[in-house]
Amino acid sequence: MISKKNTRRKILIILFAAILLVLTAFTVSLMAPQEDLKSKYSYKDFEPAAKCRSCHPGLYEQWSQAMMSQAYTHHWDEIEYFDLAVAHAKAKPELKDAVDGCNGCHTPLAFMGGGKFPPPRPSEKSMANESVSCEVCHLIQSAQTDPPFNFSYLIKPGMTKYAGRTPEIESPAHKIVQNDFFRTTEFCGNCHNEKNPFGMWVKSTQLEWKEGPYAKEGVRCQDCHMPKAGYQYAIMGKPHDDARLHLFHGAHDPGKVRGTIELRIQPDIREAEPGETVVFTVALFNQKTGHKFPTGSVEDRIAWLNVEATDAKGKVYHLDVDKKGFEGEEYTISGDNLAYQDMGVPLGIPDFKGVQRDGIPSGNRIFRMPYFDPEGRMTIMQWNTAKLGVDYRIGPREVKMEKFTFRMPFDIAPGELKVKAQLNYQLLVKPVADLLKVPEEESRIIAVNDHTTFLTVLP
């Protein structure tokens, strides 16, 4: 005889297994894209952004000034895609699918409807130049993966457009359907998270947000990059006090970058004699971003802390950051090092020695996460990244503390010593920009913030 207790145990085990099976199937369904959108449609299935301008002139002008409208035509994106990625895929065909996938976020209409890879260059003025257009975002129904990444959006072209709020009027041009997905950060994660062929998260902006403090408080990507304001969405509609502006301010907007990090510097003593050692401490507080800084194309970008002392006679002394001793720290202190040798393959340069890794004065603290190619060399080609290095970026609401030990020279001028700490930012390290002839604006130095302190040098 089988006891009732054993019977109940067996029933519970069977029930648990069934639930586990259902949950596993559900998870798998979320992780695997349900529809492959590559070349599924044609250009004629989509409308150009210019058509939207007739009813939404203000939003169109905002979008046309944002990077969303230049995701394919922007000078660095064109150089990186055609001169590095496409050329690399020709040399290594196993990379072709990943390189084709670049278009899934940089020019979704070409990815879904162009039927040609690579798409025509921007100079040919094809519909690929639409970049991330009105059609792209307002046709998205959901994400097909959890977490969203690598153009995981579900898009079906047609006259039905989706939006985050309930339509107030009936549009004469298309149907409008309210979709709560537009209110989520997963909407942004479709393209602002990226996993490469080596399984590396080479972009993880939405995931960084999700792991940070703002996610717990319900502050979303849209709250900073699409702020609310009194505005009129369409000429036939009424103004709203809480309309979402389509500005998409981000890394390419100096006004967005400036002030991102607060910093303060102070000495351990206020009076010192020549030959004496003074320790300066700098506190850097990320009080503005909901993700890490820098984020996005982390392989390209650096922020660095430069500290200089100027004596009473105007002589300038550069202070080197004190080492902390953590693993991989050598990549976070600027020096005379070569890197990016794997660019030699797409550029057709045998035995390429690389270019200067940082392009800034030695001894500065760099806030970055280095990417490494399969041979262990630092790379800016995210599709060729086999390993990620130490993540020494500044997280949301994180404070980094850096020390600078300065032994004052015996010939330093007595009087007031001015010490300035400045945090700088670059979208692309200058040696790479110079090699690839990228326009100067991509490697210009943006001053994020600075602070000055003083001490007295005694005679």
RODO-2510 file (C-alpha; in nm, 4 decimals, decimal comma):
residues 459
     n   res          X          Y          Z
     1     m     0,0000     0,0000     0,0000
     2     i     0,1230     0,3488    -0,0872
     3     s     0,0671     0,5927     0,1986
     4     k    -0,1323     0,9126     0,1504
     5     k     0,1785     1,1043     0,2541
     6     n     0,3846     0,9509    -0,0281
     7     t     0,1034     1,0108    -0,2748
     8     r     0,0858     1,3776    -0,1800
     9     r     0,4649     1,4021    -0,2113
    10     k     0,4548     1,2537    -0,5625
    11     i     0,1736     1,4877    -0,6643
    12     l     0,3698     1,7859    -0,5343
    13     i     0,6830     1,6726    -0,7201
    14     i     0,4878     1,6317    -1,0457
    15     l     0,3194     1,9686    -0,9962
    16     f     0,6536     2,1394    -0,9244
    17     a     0,8097     1,9806    -1,2341
    18     a     0,5196     2,0983    -1,4492
    19     i     0,5482     2,4542    -1,3169
    20     l     0,9239     2,4460    -1,3734
    21     l     0,8703     2,3256    -1,7294
    22     v     0,6244     2,6062    -1,8014
    23     l     0,8547     2,8681    -1,6517
    24     t     1,1507     2,7329    -1,8478
    25     a     0,9535     2,7411    -2,1716
    26     f     0,8416     3,0969    -2,0938
    27     t     1,1995     3,2078    -2,0229
    28     v     1,3286     3,0466    -2,3423
    29     s     1,0537     3,2160    -2,5421
    30     l     1,1626     3,5519    -2,4016
    31     m     1,5316     3,4888    -2,4633
    32     a     1,5004     3,3795    -2,8258
    33     p     1,3788     3,6267    -3,0894
    34     q     1,0494     3,5057    -3,2319
    35     e     1,0848     3,6848    -3,5621
    36     d     1,3978     3,7419    -3,7673
    37     l     1,3379     4,0837    -3,9209
    38     k     1,6493     4,0930    -4,1396
    39     s     1,5367     4,1668    -4,4973
    40     k     1,1830     4,0623    -4,4089
    41     y     1,0261     4,3719    -4,5637
    42     s     1,1099     4,6271    -4,8316
    43     y     1,1687     5,0012    -4,8231
    44     k     0,8266     5,0679    -4,9746
    45     d     0,6674     4,9237    -4,6599
    46     f     0,7942     5,2194    -4,4583
    47     e     0,7302     5,5926    -4,4693
    48     p     1,0040     5,8592    -4,4635
    49     a     1,0318     6,0869    -4,1616
    50     a     0,9688     6,3912    -4,3831
    51     k     0,6106     6,2761    -4,4256
    52     c     0,5571     6,3011    -4,0500
    53     r     0,6760     6,6615    -4,0563
    54     s     0,3485     6,7893    -4,2029
    55     c     0,1555     6,7026    -3,8857
    56     h     0,4370     6,6938    -3,6289
    57     p     0,6699     6,9805    -3,7336
    58     g     0,8089     7,0501    -3,3864
    59     l     0,8889     6,6904    -3,3027
    60     y     1,0402     6,6409    -3,6476
    61     e     1,2765     6,9359    -3,5962
    62     q     1,3793     6,8062    -3,2547
    63     w     1,4489     6,4599    -3,3947
    64     s     1,6369     6,5980    -3,6967
    65     q     1,8888     6,7679    -3,4644
    66     a     1,9357     6,4585    -3,2473
    67     m     2,1744     6,1680    -3,3007
    68     m     1,8731     5,9442    -3,3657
    69     s     1,8450     6,1044    -3,7085
    70     q     2,2186     6,0565    -3,7725
    71     a     2,2766     5,7046    -3,6452
    72     y     2,3736     5,5940    -3,9974
    73     t     2,4964     5,9174    -4,1548
    74     h     2,7137     6,0492    -3,8715
    75     h     3,0767     6,0763    -3,9847
    76     w     3,2309     5,8491    -3,7177
    77     d     2,9564     5,5866    -3,7568
    78     e     3,0170     5,5774    -4,1318
    79     i     3,3935     5,5442    -4,0905
    80     e     3,3662     5,2820    -3,8181
    81     y     3,1126     5,0780    -4,0119
    82     f     3,2559     5,0860    -4,3630
    83     d     3,6303     5,1269    -4,2997
    84     l     3,6541     4,8959    -4,0000
    85     a     3,3517     4,6667    -3,9544
    86     v     3,2652     4,5893    -4,3187
    87     a     3,6317     4,5605    -4,4131
    88     h     3,6925     4,3314    -4,1154
    89     a     3,4044     4,1052    -4,2182
    90     k     3,5536     4,0756    -4,5663
    91     a     3,8804     3,9593    -4,4125
    92     k     3,7015     3,7366    -4,1602
    93     p     3,3676     3,6170    -4,3048
    94     e     3,2630     3,4660    -3,9719
    95     l     3,1999     3,8246    -3,8552
    96     k     2,9575     3,9096    -4,1355
    97     d     2,6334     3,8364    -3,9490
    98     a     2,7435     4,0509    -3,6558
    99     v     2,8502     4,3347    -3,8852
   100     d     2,5222     4,3147    -4,0781
   101     g     2,3530     4,3390    -3,7405
   102     c     2,5008     4,6862    -3,6838
   103     n     2,2302     4,8089    -3,9190
   104     g     1,9594     4,6678    -3,6942
   105     c     2,0081     4,9677    -3,4671
   106     h     2,1864     5,2245    -3,6836
   107     t     1,9482     5,2002    -3,9810
   108     p     1,6613     4,9626    -3,8989
   109     l     1,4736     5,0359    -4,2213
   110     a     1,7751     4,9239    -4,4246
   111     f     1,8131     4,6182    -4,2007
   112     m     1,4496     4,5172    -4,2397
   113     g     1,3756     4,6462    -4,5878
   114     g     1,6920     4,7346    -4,7769
   115     g     1,7812     4,3827    -4,8823
   116     k     2,1454     4,4835    -4,9315
   117     f     2,4400     4,4485    -4,6937
   118     p     2,6178     4,6715    -4,6498
   119     p     2,3572     4,9356    -4,7336
   120     p     2,4561     5,2210    -4,9667
   121     r     2,6882     5,4810    -4,8194
   122     p     2,5190     5,7980    -4,6894
   123     s     2,6387     5,9919    -4,9951
   124     e     2,4050     5,7808    -5,2104
   125     k     2,1056     5,9202    -5,0178
   126     s     1,9135     5,5951    -4,9941
   127     m     1,6440     5,5289    -4,7379
   128     a     1,9162     5,3906    -4,5136
   129     n     1,9816     5,7542    -4,4284
   130     e     1,6580     5,7574    -4,2299
   131     s     1,8662     5,6180    -3,9427
   132     v     1,6408     5,5744    -3,6364
   133     s     1,3352     5,7457    -3,7754
   134     c     0,9763     5,8053    -3,6636
   135     e     0,8693     5,4806    -3,8295
   136     v     1,1244     5,2780    -3,6364
   137     c     1,0169     5,3770    -3,2869
   138     h     0,6463     5,4179    -3,3478
   139     l     0,6076     5,0773    -3,5122
   140     i     0,7682     4,8896    -3,2218
   141     q     0,5234     4,6657    -3,0401
   142     s     0,7485     4,4930    -2,7860
   143     a     1,0884     4,3411    -2,7177
   144     q     1,1438     3,9822    -2,8195
   145     t     1,4130     3,9041    -2,5624
   146     d     1,4573     3,9481    -2,1898
   147     p     1,6731     4,1426    -2,1357
   148     p     1,6311     4,3330    -2,4610
   149     f     1,9427     4,3646    -2,6774
   150     n     2,0679     4,3611    -3,0373
   151     f     1,7625     4,5058    -3,2169
   152     s     1,5279     4,2725    -3,0287
   153     y     1,2289     4,4906    -3,1163
   154     l     0,9175     4,3453    -3,2765
   155     i     0,8165     4,5675    -3,5682
   156     k     0,5392     4,5289    -3,8225
   157     p     0,5043     4,8053    -4,0823
   158     g     0,1625     4,9463    -4,1528
   159     m    -0,0790     5,2270    -4,0826
   160     t    -0,0970     5,1455    -3,7108
   161     k     0,1480     5,3535    -3,5075
   162     y     0,2087     5,3066    -3,1366
   163     a     0,2612     5,5683    -2,8675
   164     g     0,2923     5,5964    -2,4920
   165     r    -0,0287     5,7876    -2,4329
   166     t    -0,3894     5,7421    -2,5361
   167     p    -0,4651     5,9363    -2,8571
   168     e    -0,6752     6,2463    -2,8087
   169     i    -0,7884     6,2689    -3,1707
   170     e    -0,8251     6,0458    -3,4722
   171     s    -0,5333     6,1074    -3,7059
   172     p    -0,6162     6,1435    -4,0765
   173     a    -0,2811     5,9835    -4,1674
   174     h    -0,2672     5,6695    -3,9529
   175     k    -0,4189     5,4786    -3,6646
   176     i    -0,2769     5,5446    -3,3166
   177     v    -0,2673     5,2727    -3,0504
   178     q    -0,1534     5,3321    -2,6940
   179     n     0,1173     5,0872    -2,5841
   180     d     0,2550     5,0734    -2,2297
   181     f     0,5815     4,9315    -2,3648
   182     f     0,6765     5,2882    -2,4610
   183     r     0,6889     5,3756    -2,0917
   184     t     0,9514     5,1111    -2,0123
   185     t     1,3298     5,1210    -2,0279
   186     e     1,3201     4,7902    -2,2126
   187     f     1,2035     4,9930    -2,5110
   188     c     1,5433     5,1679    -2,5074
   189     g     1,7295     4,8488    -2,4238
   190     n     1,6404     4,7047    -2,7650
   191     c     1,9374     4,8971    -2,9017
   192     h     2,1176     5,0379    -2,5996
   193     n     2,2185     4,6889    -2,4882
   194     e     2,4450     4,4927    -2,7212
   195     k     2,6022     4,1484    -2,6990
   196     n     2,8747     4,0651    -2,9497
   197     p     2,9717     3,7327    -3,1185
   198     f     3,1957     3,6471    -2,8216
   199     g     2,9033     3,6838    -2,5799
   200     m     3,0371     4,0094    -2,4355
   201     w     2,8010     4,2867    -2,3260
   202     v     2,9747     4,5589    -2,5287
   203     k     2,6890     4,8013    -2,4650
   204     s     2,4804     4,7789    -2,1501
   205     t     2,3344     5,1212    -2,0781
   206     q     1,9853     4,9961    -1,9946
   207     l     2,1281     4,7133    -1,7836
   208     e     2,3450     4,9640    -1,5953
   209     w     2,0321     5,1660    -1,5231
   210     k     1,8499     4,8551    -1,4046
   211     e     2,1273     4,7735    -1,1572
   212     g     2,1446     5,1307    -1,0266
   213     p     1,9473     5,3401    -0,7767
   214     y     1,7200     5,5172    -1,0271
   215     a     1,5512     5,1952    -1,1335
   216     k     1,4354     5,1393    -0,7760
   217     e     1,2901     5,4903    -0,7704
   218     g     1,1089     5,4591    -1,1022
   219     v     1,3212     5,7213    -1,2801
   220     r     1,3466     5,5966    -1,6381
   221     c     1,5607     5,6706    -1,9437
   222     q     1,2791     5,8804    -2,0904
   223     d     1,2708     6,1107    -1,7876
   224     c     1,6172     6,2461    -1,8694
   225     h     1,6468     6,1970    -2,2460
   226     m     1,2848     6,2807    -2,3351
   227     p     1,1899     6,5341    -2,0675
   228     k     0,8318     6,6437    -2,0156
   229     a     0,7252     6,9947    -2,1107
   230     g     0,4287     7,1974    -2,2250
   231     y     0,4127     7,1119    -2,5931
   232     q     0,1810     7,0248    -2,8811
   233     y     0,2453     6,6876    -3,0415
   234     a     0,0490     6,7510    -3,3606
   235     i    -0,0858     7,0613    -3,5299
   236     m    -0,4417     6,9295    -3,5069
   237     g    -0,4057     6,8321    -3,1411
   238     k    -0,4048     7,0292    -2,8194
   239     p    -0,1017     7,1241    -2,6065
   240     h    -0,0097     6,8974    -2,3174
   241     d     0,1628     6,9990    -1,9954
   242     d     0,3495     6,6678    -1,9891
   243     a     0,4399     6,6091    -2,3545
   244     r     0,7574     6,4073    -2,4125
   245     l     1,0085     6,6125    -2,6093
   246     h     1,2021     6,4242    -2,8770
   247     l     1,5401     6,5788    -2,7989
   248     f     1,7313     6,2611    -2,7056
   249     h     2,0161     6,4572    -2,5459
   250     g     2,3139     6,2300    -2,4855
   251     a     2,6880     6,1886    -2,5170
   252     h     2,7153     6,4028    -2,8317
   253     d     2,5556     6,7009    -2,6600
   254     p     2,8210     6,9001    -2,4669
   255     g     2,5442     7,0613    -2,2654
   256     k     2,4353     6,7200    -2,1412
   257     v     2,7903     6,6121    -2,0589
   258     r     2,8982     6,9274    -1,8762
   259     g     2,8307     6,9074    -1,5051
   260     t     2,7592     6,5348    -1,5138
   261     i     3,0214     6,4742    -1,2461
   262     e     3,0730     6,7034    -0,9477
   263     l     3,4265     6,7236    -0,8133
   264     r     3,6044     6,8818    -0,5201
   265     i     3,9741     6,8917    -0,4377
   266     q     4,1343     6,9694    -0,1031
   267     p     4,4865     6,9440     0,0461
   268     d     4,5711     6,7693     0,3722
   269     i     4,7491     7,0847     0,4953
   270     r     4,7101     7,4537     0,4082
   271     e     5,0678     7,5690     0,4637
   272     a     5,3817     7,3881     0,3480
   273     e     5,7500     7,4501     0,3008
   274     p     5,9507     7,3704    -0,0149
   275     g     6,0457     7,0011    -0,0108
   276     e     5,7429     6,9102     0,2001
   277     t     5,4847     6,6583     0,0800
   278     v     5,1210     6,7530     0,0366
   279     v     4,8409     6,5078    -0,0445
   280     f     4,5479     6,6357    -0,2492
   281     t     4,2237     6,4393    -0,2433
   282     v     3,9678     6,4656    -0,5221
   283     a     3,6097     6,3455    -0,4776
   284     l     3,4123     6,2798    -0,7973
   285     f     3,0376     6,2371    -0,7576
   286     n     2,8143     6,1165    -1,0393
   287     q     2,5045     6,3134    -0,9523
   288     k     2,3437     6,3262    -1,2960
   289     t     2,3368     5,9995    -1,4937
   290     g     2,1156     5,6992    -1,4308
   291     h     2,3840     5,4759    -1,5822
   292     k     2,7627     5,4665    -1,5628
   293     f     2,9769     5,7470    -1,6975
   294     p     3,0976     5,7060    -1,9662
   295     t     2,8441     5,4643    -2,1158
   296     g     2,7335     5,3530    -2,4630
   297     s     3,0307     5,3053    -2,6946
   298     v     3,2608     5,2497    -2,3984
   299     e     3,5402     5,1161    -2,6195
   300     d     3,5770     5,4626    -2,7774
   301     r     3,5229     5,6935    -2,4828
   302     i     3,7324     5,8180    -2,1952
   303     a     3,6931     6,0600    -1,9091
   304     w     4,0110     6,1622    -1,7305
   305     l     4,1117     6,3631    -1,4265
   306     n     4,3928     6,6142    -1,4742
   307     v     4,5451     6,7914    -1,1702
   308     e     4,7886     7,0814    -1,2012
   309     a     4,9529     7,3125    -0,9473
   310     t     5,0572     7,6678    -1,0377
   311     d     5,2960     7,8546    -0,8088
   312     a     5,3159     8,2269    -0,7373
   313     k     5,5450     8,2845    -1,0361
   314     g     5,3177     8,1001    -1,2787
   315     k     5,5173     7,7772    -1,3068
   316     v     5,2901     7,4793    -1,3683
   317     y     5,3431     7,1332    -1,2196
   318     h     5,1488     6,8270    -1,3365
   319     l     5,0486     6,5917    -1,0558
   320     d     5,0327     6,2165    -1,1161
   321     v     4,7520     6,0165    -0,9566
   322     d     4,8432     5,7823    -0,6707
   323     k     4,8121     5,4167    -0,7654
   324     k     4,5555     5,2074    -0,5782
   325     g     4,6874     4,8660    -0,6775
   326     f     4,3737     4,7017    -0,8160
   327     e     4,3885     4,4489    -1,0989
   328     g     4,3939     4,6145    -1,4405
   329     e     4,4734     4,9574    -1,2981
   330     e     4,7409     5,0140    -1,5629
   331     y     4,4607     5,0747    -1,8158
   332     t     4,3144     5,3500    -1,5960
   333     i     4,6317     5,5598    -1,5748
   334     s     4,7431     5,7377    -1,8906
   335     g     5,0856     5,6540    -2,0255
   336     d     5,2914     5,6083    -2,3385
   337     n     5,1393     5,2793    -2,4559
   338     l     5,0417     5,1460    -2,7984
   339     a     4,7060     4,9762    -2,8555
   340     y     4,4359     4,8954    -3,1141
   341     q     4,6662     4,6760    -3,3241
   342     d     4,3710     4,4707    -3,4532
   343     m     4,2675     4,7664    -3,6712
   344     g     4,5500     4,6567    -3,8988
   345     v     4,3342     4,3728    -4,0366
   346     p     4,0472     4,5839    -4,1780
   347     l     4,2872     4,8637    -4,2742
   348     g     4,5091     4,6200    -4,4632
   349     i     4,8240     4,7133    -4,2690
   350     p     5,0379     4,4022    -4,2044
   351     d     5,2131     4,3951    -3,8655
   352     f     5,0353     4,7132    -3,7576
   353     k     5,2020     4,8410    -3,4414
   354     g     4,8966     5,0306    -3,3235
   355     v     4,8592     5,3903    -3,2111
   356     q     4,8955     5,5674    -2,8793
   357     r     4,6415     5,4232    -2,6395
   358     d     4,5237     5,7366    -2,4611
   359     g     4,6462     6,0495    -2,6366
   360     i     4,6515     6,2546    -2,3157
   361     p     4,9299     6,3555    -2,0717
   362     s     5,0771     6,0673    -1,8694
   363     g     4,9812     6,0128    -1,5064
   364     n     4,6130     6,1082    -1,5301
   365     r     4,3391     5,8881    -1,3896
   366     i     4,1145     5,7545    -1,6675
   367     f     3,7578     5,6425    -1,6057
   368     r     3,6972     5,3706    -1,8634
   369     m     3,6460     4,9998    -1,9259
   370     p     3,9024     4,8556    -2,1698
   371     y     3,7997     4,6019    -2,4342
   372     f     4,0399     4,3284    -2,5509
   373     d     4,0579     4,1367    -2,8783
   374     p     4,1076     3,7555    -2,8970
   375     e     4,4853     3,8109    -2,8748
   376     g     4,4554     4,0121    -2,5545
   377     r     4,5249     4,3507    -2,7138
   378     m     4,3172     4,6557    -2,6360
   379     t     4,0611     4,7222    -2,9102
   380     i     3,7982     4,9769    -3,0109
   381     m     3,6246     4,7238    -3,2379
   382     q     3,3412     4,5974    -3,0188
   383     w     3,2539     4,3154    -3,2583
   384     n     3,6088     4,1838    -3,2082
   385     t     3,6015     4,2046    -2,8287
   386     a     3,6716     3,8717    -2,6598
   387     k     3,7205     4,0038    -2,3058
   388     l     3,6292     4,3050    -2,0952
   389     g     3,8821     4,4641    -1,8618
   390     v     3,8397     4,6386    -1,5289
   391     d     3,5286     4,8564    -1,5157
   392     y     3,6573     5,1817    -1,3656
   393     r     3,3729     5,4049    -1,4745
   394     i     3,1694     5,6144    -1,2312
   395     g     2,8329     5,4603    -1,1491
   396     p     2,5108     5,6530    -1,0783
   397     r     2,5423     5,8343    -0,7435
   398     e     2,8833     5,6762    -0,6946
   399     v     3,1735     5,8754    -0,5490
   400     k     3,5282     5,7973    -0,6609
   401     m     3,8117     5,9206    -0,4387
   402     e     4,1494     5,9907    -0,5977
   403     k     4,4699     6,1058    -0,4261
   404     f     4,7596     6,3046    -0,5704
   405     t     5,0786     6,3148    -0,3642
   406     f     5,2939     6,6177    -0,4435
   407     r     5,6399     6,6693    -0,3042
   408     m     5,6988     7,0354    -0,3603
   409     p     6,0259     7,1205    -0,5356
   410     f     6,2855     7,3120    -0,3332
   411     d     6,2782     7,5910    -0,5914
   412     i     5,9000     7,6356    -0,5856
   413     a     5,8004     8,0008    -0,5550
   414     p     5,6768     8,1043    -0,2102
   415     g     5,3289     8,2464    -0,1852
   416     e     4,9931     8,1178    -0,3061
   417     l     4,9870     7,7758    -0,4757
   418     k     4,6795     7,7231    -0,6927
   419     v     4,5783     7,3607    -0,7553
   420     k     4,3111     7,2807    -1,0131
   421     a     4,1404     6,9475    -1,0764
   422     q     3,9601     6,9145    -1,4100
   423     l     3,7595     6,6226    -1,5460
   424     n     3,7690     6,5977    -1,9250
   425     y     3,5737     6,3796    -2,1672
   426     q     3,6264     6,2544    -2,5214
   427     l     3,3887     6,0600    -2,7440
   428     l     3,6820     5,9007    -2,9299
   429     v     4,0474     5,8821    -2,8283
   430     k     4,2381     6,1269    -3,0462
   431     p     4,5119     5,8934    -3,1818
   432     v     4,2405     5,6695    -3,3322
   433     a     4,0514     5,9691    -3,4676
   434     d     4,3691     6,1019    -3,6296
   435     l     4,4572     5,7661    -3,7865
   436     l     4,1111     5,7201    -3,9376
   437     k     4,0725     6,0881    -4,0341
   438     v     3,7623     6,1315    -3,8216
   439     p     3,6449     6,4956    -3,8087
   440     e     3,7907     6,6826    -3,5137
   441     e     3,4594     6,7316    -3,3355
   442     e     3,4528     6,3615    -3,2458
   443     s     3,7779     6,3826    -3,0485
   444     r     3,7470     6,7344    -2,9088
   445     i     3,7943     6,7682    -2,5360
   446     i     3,4801     6,8512    -2,3401
   447     a     3,5397     6,9928    -1,9920
   448     v     3,2950     6,8112    -1,7639
   449     n     3,3758     7,0011    -1,4456
   450     d     3,6595     7,1521    -1,2447
   451     h     3,7436     7,2750    -0,8971
   452     t     4,0318     7,4778    -0,7537
   453     t     4,1903     7,4884    -0,4094
   454     f     4,4785     7,6887    -0,2603
   455     l     4,7569     7,6562    -0,0096
   456     t     5,0424     7,8774     0,1012
   457     v     5,4023     7,7913     0,0220
   458     l     5,6164     7,9272     0,3053
   459     p     5,9462     8,1013     0,2270
***
